[in-house]
Structures are given as structure tokens and as C-alpha cells.
């Protein structure tokens, strides 16, 4: 891959500007790092694909999530007989109004 002088200056400018903003508080967050990578990829003309180690769910997590999705919150209960607040009683006349 050949880099033109323009791309080299563009990359340097992006890194310099990013560093001024990101390092102002002395920390680099994941959002700031991803922002830098996406800007650099745009100049280089490549599509960023981010894969974080440990971000894929384990088989146990997938099984647990699937079993939770299939359960109804009313399992073993009749939703029509669920505990509810008593109905609101409205007086026939309100004082001061006829």
C-alpha cells in the first residue's frame, strides 16, 4: 500500500487533533479510541471492523437468554386475577360544584 504525501499529512493532522481533544482530561476512553480508528480508516479507505475479545456470548449465556425469552412473566398465574389496585371511587357530587 502506497501512501501519498497528502494521506500522510491527513493522518498526522487527524492524530494530532484527536490527541489534543482526547488527552485533555488525561484519559482515553473506548469511544475516543474508536473515533480515532474510524477517522484513520476513512482516510485510508478501509472499512473498520472492530472485534473485542470476550464480546461474544458463551454457550451458557445464549442458552440462559433463550430460556428466559421463552418464559412468560405470568407463568403459573392468571393475568386476569393479578393483584390490582382497587377501582377509583368517584363521588356523585364534588363540593362547591353542582
N, C-alpha and C positions, 0 to 999 in steps of 0.2 A: 504494500500500500504506500503510495507516494503522497507526501504532504506538500501542498503548495505553501508558499510564504504567507498567503492570505489565511489559510487554515491554521498555521502555527500562531500567527498573531491573534486570530479569533479565539483559539484555545487558551492562550495566555491571558487575554482580556477576560474571558469567562471565569477562569480560575481566580484571577486577581479580584474581580468584582465580587465573586462568591465568597472568597476568603474574608474580605472586608466586612461583609454582612454576617456571615455565619460565625466568625470568630470574635465578633464584637462582645459577646457575653462569655467567651472563654470555653464554650461547649459547642460540639457539633451534634445535632440531632439527626435521627434517621431521615426525617423529612428533608433536612438541608442536604444530606448526602445524596439522597435520591434526586433532588433538584439538580445538583451538580452533574451527576451521571447523565440525567436526561438531557441537559443542555449540551454536554460534550458529545453525546451520541447524535444529537441533531446536527451539530457542525460536521461530524464525521460521516453522517449519512447512514447510520446503522440504527436498527430498532433495539431499544433497551429491553432486555428480558431479565427480570430480577427473580432469582431463586434463593430463598433464605433457608439455611439448614434448619431442620426441625419444624418447618412450617407446614409440612404435610401431616394430616391427622393419622394417628396409628390405627391399626385394625380394630383395636378395642374401642377407641373413640368413635369410629364410624359405626360399629355395632351398637354402642350405647346411644348414639344420636338417633339411629334408625329406630331403636326400640322406644325411645322417648317420643318420637314423632308419631308412632302408631297408637300410642295411648291417648285416650280421651280424658279430659280433666274431670269428666263425670263418671268414670269407671266405677261401677258398683253403686252409683247414686242416680236417682231420678231427678233430672234438672227441673222438672215441673214442681217438685216438692222441696227444692233447695230453700235453705233459710233465707228469708227476705225480710225487709223492714215492713212493719205494719202499714197498711194503706193510710194515706194522709186524710185526716178528717177535716172537712171544710164546714165552718159554721154557716147556718142558714142566713144570718144577718151579721154584718160587721158593724161594731159600734160606731156611731157617727154617720153611717150611711144607711139609706133606706132602700 
